[in-house]
Amino acid sequence: MHSGGLSIRKGYHAVMVFSYPTWIACYFFQLAVSIVPAASIAANISHFQLIMIRFSKSVLRSATALISSFLLMPGGNAHAGDRLLATGGVTQIEGAAGGGLVPWAVIAGYGTRDQIGTIAFHTNIEIDDFRLKSSGIAVGVHDRVELSLTRQLFSLGTTVPGQSIRQDIFGAKLKLAGDAVVDQDSWMPQVAVGLQHKRNRDMAIPFALGARKANGTDFYLSATKLYLAGFAGRNLLLNATLRATKANQMGLLGFGGDKRNRYQAQFETSAAVFLTDYFAVGAEYRFKPDNLSVYPEDSYSDFFAAWFFSKHASVTLAYARLGQIADKKNQDGVYLSLQVSP
């Protein structure tokens, strides 16, 4: 499947390929953001609308940076890869290919066993009292190995005004067996193992809350299966992940605590239905450890919709329920993520 696009050559090759609907959507998205000043209408709109305007401005800036970086990539014509649309999933908040909250067994990008796929992403989660930004890149090597780098910035809102916590995440994933799409005549899912090594760069507050370490590594095992026409004639994707972790709030509040300082197994799951080849809806649930006595930690969940405009761009919008974070209960809000590929 080929998309219309634009090619530029000035001493080097630079290519950005999008389907025409994607360019149109981006144009109107930018136009809307430029003419709607959030400050002037904040008093007359709902809290949800204000969140969406803030998101639009932030994601637009990040999208511009991501797209520009791909436009300036040296080399030949951009080629996303030959795997089917959406078979790399979207990018999980910690940088792995999968859903928004849960890693899947799929490998990032669209590269086949003879190709290398790359993606870049930016995600904002705007909840009641906090904001989390996550940006990064991932490389899929021969549809077997995935490597990723992610930077997270967690703004502490009214809990600690003007302060934020940074975290760096290195991820690696290895496909062990199966193929989530091709093996339709077998019950066998695609199975992968992975790790996420996390380094919290701002530990003053997590240490004050009782966290034991600034660094930690999560290990996980994922199984993913796509059932063609598996639900009311639509394609159905199911995923189960088992994670071993010491992380408090994914590591943003450090690792281990006064209650527990050992690895615990946590179950995570995702389900998605493809209403069309380009559009999927679904839900996720992620259990989490509770290591700090000062504040309890709740499970995460979301309901999401993902648009795969082409192999070069996708957008995921979700309503996330993150429970209690530090001293704030019932932290719900909007999750918005952009993923691009050369």
VENJO-V637593 format. One record per backbone hydrogen bond with DSSP energy under -0.5 kcal/mol. NH is the residue of the N-H (numbers start at 1). CO is the residue of the C=O. E is the energy in kcal/mol with one decimal. If there is no record, write none. Layout:
NH;CO;E  NH;CO;E
This chain:
6;16;-1.6  8;14;-2.5  10;12;-1.5  14;8;-1.9  15;70;-0.5  16;6;-1.6  18;4;-0.5  18;16;-0.5  22;19;-0.7  23;19;-1.6  24;20;-2.3  25;21;-2.6  26;22;-2.7  27;23;-2.4  28;24;-2.3  29;25;-2.3  30;26;-2.6  31;27;-2.5  32;28;-2.6  33;29;-2.1  34;30;-2.3  35;31;-1.4  36;32;-0.7  36;33;-0.6  37;35;-0.7  38;36;-0.5  41;37;-0.9  41;38;-0.7  42;38;-1.0  44;41;-1.7  45;42;-0.8  50;46;-2.0  51;47;-2.1  52;48;-2.0  53;49;-2.0  54;50;-2.3  55;51;-2.6  56;52;-2.5  57;53;-2.0  58;54;-2.1  59;55;-3.3  60;56;-2.3  61;57;-2.0  62;58;-2.2  63;59;-3.1  64;60;-2.4  65;61;-1.8  66;62;-2.6  67;63;-2.9  68;64;-2.4  69;65;-2.1  70;66;-1.6  71;67;-2.2  72;68;-1.5  73;70;-1.3  83;110;-2.4  87;84;-1.8  89;86;-1.6  90;98;-2.6  92;90;-0.6  92;96;-3.6  93;100;-2.7  95;92;-2.9  98;90;-2.7  99;102;-2.7  104;97;-2.1  110;80;-0.9  115;112;-1.9  117;140;-2.6  119;138;-2.2  120;340;-2.4  121;136;-2.4  122;338;-2.1  123;134;-2.9  124;336;-2.7  125;132;-2.7  126;124;-0.5  126;334;-2.6  127;125;-0.8  127;130;-1.7  128;332;-1.0  131;155;-1.4  132;125;-2.4  133;153;-2.6  134;123;-2.6  135;151;-2.3  136;121;-1.9  137;149;-2.0  138;119;-2.2  139;147;-3.0  140;117;-3.4  141;139;-0.5  141;145;-3.5  142;115;-2.1  142;140;-0.7  144;141;-1.9  145;141;-1.9  146;173;-2.5  147;139;-2.4  148;171;-2.3  149;137;-2.3  150;169;-2.2  151;135;-2.9  152;167;-3.2  153;133;-2.8  154;165;-3.0  155;131;-3.0  155;153;-0.7  156;163;-2.6  159;156;-1.6  160;156;-0.9  163;160;-1.9  165;154;-2.2  167;152;-2.1  168;199;-2.4  169;150;-2.7  170;197;-2.7  171;148;-2.5  171;169;-0.5  172;195;-2.2  173;146;-2.2  174;193;-3.0  175;144;-3.0  176;191;-2.9  177;191;-1.5  183;179;-1.2  184;182;-2.5  186;183;-1.0  190;224;-3.1  191;177;-2.9  192;222;-2.3  193;174;-2.2  194;220;-2.5  195;172;-2.6  196;218;-2.3  197;170;-3.0  198;196;-0.6  198;216;-3.5  199;168;-2.8  200;214;-2.6  201;166;-2.6  201;199;-0.5  202;166;-0.6  207;203;-2.7  208;204;-1.6  209;205;-1.6  210;206;-0.6  210;207;-1.0  211;206;-2.6  212;255;-1.6  213;255;-1.9  216;198;-2.1  218;196;-2.4  219;244;-2.1  220;194;-2.7  221;242;-2.0  222;192;-2.9  223;240;-2.5  224;190;-2.6  225;238;-2.4  226;180;-2.2  227;225;-0.5  227;236;-3.7  228;226;-0.7  230;227;-1.7  230;234;-0.5  231;234;-2.4  233;229;-0.5  234;231;-2.4  235;274;-0.7  236;227;-2.5  237;272;-3.1  238;225;-2.5  239;270;-2.3  240;223;-2.2  241;268;-3.0  242;221;-2.5  243;241;-0.5  243;266;-3.0  244;219;-3.5  245;243;-0.5  245;264;-2.0  248;254;-2.7  249;247;-0.6  251;248;-1.4  252;249;-1.8  253;248;-2.2  254;251;-1.9  255;213;-1.8  256;246;-2.9  257;260;-2.0  259;291;-2.4  260;291;-0.9  264;245;-1.8  266;243;-3.2  268;241;-2.7  269;285;-2.6  270;239;-1.9  271;283;-2.1  272;237;-2.4  273;281;-3.1  274;235;-2.7  275;273;-0.9  275;279;-1.3  276;279;-1.7  280;306;-2.3  281;273;-2.3  282;304;-2.2  283;271;-2.2  284;302;-2.1  285;269;-2.3  286;300;-2.9  287;267;-2.4  298;324;-0.8  300;286;-2.6  301;321;-1.7  302;284;-1.7  303;319;-1.5  304;282;-2.5  305;317;-2.6  306;280;-2.9  307;315;-3.0  308;278;-3.4  308;306;-0.5  309;307;-0.9  309;313;-0.8  310;313;-1.6  313;310;-0.8  314;339;-2.2  315;307;-2.1  316;337;-2.5  317;305;-2.8  318;335;-2.8  319;303;-2.5  320;318;-0.6  320;333;-2.7  321;301;-3.1  322;320;-0.5  322;331;-2.8  325;328;-2.6  328;325;-2.2  329;327;-0.5  331;323;-2.4  332;330;-1.2  333;320;-2.3  334;126;-1.8  335;318;-2.9  336;124;-2.6  337;316;-2.5  338;122;-2.6  339;314;-2.5  340;120;-2.7  341;312;-1.7
